[in-house]
Amino acid sequence: MNYFFSFILLVTSLGGLHSIHEFHVSKCLVEYKAENAEIQVSMNIFIDDLEIALKTLGVDSLYIGTEKEAQDADKYIDRYLGQSFTVMVNDQEKTEWQFIGKEISEDLSSIWCYLSIPAEENIEALFVKNSILLETYDDQKNITSIIGPEKKKTSFMGTRGDDEKMISY
């Protein structure tokens, strides 16, 4: 009987190694900070999913969030975000952002990435496209919350083919 329980424990723990989570979702907060004339972005992305996306782009063995993390991991993450995340203010794409950095979540399964985007003080329209991991997973969902001028809030859930939002202020 002890062998049976040991076998069940082994099988369930091995299954956990193969698939850490059964759903594919990211979270993103885009917040306009008038006092700093910037848009602050915080993204939460599962590490294993991000590494798979980066591997399909030819970047392998980053070991994000571990002691073995590659020195240039931030560079590749920033580059990927630049390909998968777009912000436009008043019909002008904001391509010059600063990758502030990243931090590992408490449960060690995801990372928070932080960006700072310069923005003029008079925002009339804000466009956000969040296609993080949509090329990697058919069931990927990206929950994006936006806090614009005067703290006006909106959000959307992006999926493949429906991953952007335009807000007028």
C-alpha positions in Angstrom: 0.0 0.0 0.0 2.9 2.4 0.8 4.3 1.8 -2.7 0.9 2.8 -4.3 0.9 6.2 -2.5 4.6 6.7 -3.3 3.8 6.0 -7.0 0.8 8.5 -7.0 3.0 11.1 -5.3 5.8 10.6 -7.9 3.4 10.8 -10.9 1.6 14.0 -9.6 4.9 15.7 -8.9 6.3 14.8 -12.3 3.2 16.1 -13.9 3.7 19.4 -12.1 7.2 19.7 -13.7 5.8 19.4 -17.1 3.1 22.0 -16.7 3.4 24.5 -13.9 0.0 26.1 -14.8 -2.9 25.1 -17.0 -3.9 28.6 -18.1 -2.0 31.2 -20.0 -2.6 34.8 -18.7 -0.7 37.9 -18.2 -1.6 41.1 -16.3 -0.6 44.6 -17.3 -1.2 48.0 -15.7 -0.7 51.1 -17.9 -0.9 54.2 -15.7 -0.4 57.9 -16.8 1.4 59.9 -14.1 0.9 63.6 -14.9 3.3 64.8 -12.2 6.1 62.9 -13.9 4.9 63.4 -17.5 5.2 59.6 -18.1 3.3 56.4 -18.5 4.3 53.7 -16.1 3.8 50.1 -17.2 3.8 47.0 -14.9 3.5 43.6 -16.5 3.2 40.2 -14.8 4.2 37.3 -17.1 4.7 33.6 -16.3 8.4 32.9 -16.5 8.1 29.5 -18.3 5.8 31.0 -20.9 8.1 33.9 -21.5 11.1 31.6 -21.9 9.2 29.5 -24.5 8.3 32.6 -26.4 11.9 33.8 -26.4 13.2 30.4 -27.4 11.0 30.5 -30.5 12.7 33.8 -31.3 16.1 32.1 -31.0 17.0 33.1 -27.4 17.6 30.1 -25.3 18.9 29.3 -21.8 18.1 32.6 -20.0 17.1 30.9 -16.7 15.1 34.0 -15.8 14.8 34.5 -12.0 17.4 31.9 -11.0 21.0 32.1 -9.9 22.0 31.0 -13.4 20.2 33.9 -15.1 22.0 35.1 -18.2 23.6 38.5 -17.9 21.7 39.8 -21.0 18.3 38.4 -20.0 16.9 41.9 -19.4 18.0 43.0 -22.9 16.1 40.1 -24.5 13.0 40.6 -22.3 13.0 44.3 -23.3 13.4 43.5 -27.0 10.5 41.0 -26.8 8.3 43.5 -25.0 9.1 46.0 -27.8 7.8 43.5 -30.3 4.7 42.6 -28.4 3.5 45.8 -26.6 2.6 49.1 -28.1 1.6 52.4 -26.7 0.5 55.4 -28.7 -0.3 58.8 -27.3 -2.3 61.2 -29.5 -1.6 59.0 -32.6 2.1 58.9 -32.0 3.8 55.6 -31.2 6.0 55.7 -28.1 9.0 53.6 -29.1 11.4 55.2 -26.7 10.8 53.7 -23.3 13.0 52.8 -20.4 13.1 49.2 -19.2 13.2 49.9 -15.5 13.8 46.3 -14.6 12.0 43.2 -13.4 11.4 41.4 -10.1 10.3 37.8 -9.4 6.9 37.2 -7.9 6.6 35.8 -4.4 5.7 32.3 -5.7 8.7 32.4 -8.2 6.4 31.5 -11.1 6.2 34.9 -12.8 8.0 38.1 -13.2 7.0 41.7 -13.0 8.5 43.9 -15.7 8.5 47.7 -15.3 8.6 50.3 -18.1 8.6 54.1 -18.1 7.3 55.9 -21.2 7.7 59.6 -21.6 4.4 61.3 -22.4 3.3 64.9 -22.9 0.9 66.3 -20.4 -2.0 66.8 -22.7 -3.2 63.3 -23.5 -6.4 63.3 -25.7 -6.1 59.7 -26.9 -4.3 56.6 -25.6 -3.9 53.4 -27.7 -2.6 50.2 -26.1 -1.8 47.0 -27.9 -0.8 44.0 -25.8 0.0 40.9 -27.8 2.3 39.3 -25.1 2.5 35.6 -25.7 -0.4 35.5 -28.2 1.9 34.1 -30.8 2.9 31.3 -28.4 -0.4 30.1 -27.0 -3.8 30.0 -28.7 -5.6 30.3 -25.3 -3.4 33.2 -24.0 -5.3 36.0 -22.3 -3.8 39.4 -21.5 -5.7 41.5 -18.9 -4.7 45.1 -19.4 -5.9 47.9 -17.0 -5.4 51.5 -18.0 -5.5 54.5 -15.8 -5.4 57.6 -17.9 -5.7 61.4 -17.3 -7.8 62.4 -14.3 -7.6 58.8 -13.1 -10.1 57.6 -15.8 -10.0 53.8 -15.6 -10.7 51.2 -18.3 -9.6 47.6 -19.0 -9.7 44.9 -21.6 -8.9 41.3 -22.0 -6.7 40.8 -25.1 -6.8 37.6 -27.1 -5.4 36.6 -30.5 -6.9 39.0 -33.1 -8.4 41.2 -30.4 -5.5 42.7 -28.5 -5.8 46.4 -28.5 -7.8 49.3 -27.1 -8.2 53.0 -28.0 -9.4 55.4 -25.3 -10.3 59.1 -25.9 -10.1 61.6 -23.1 
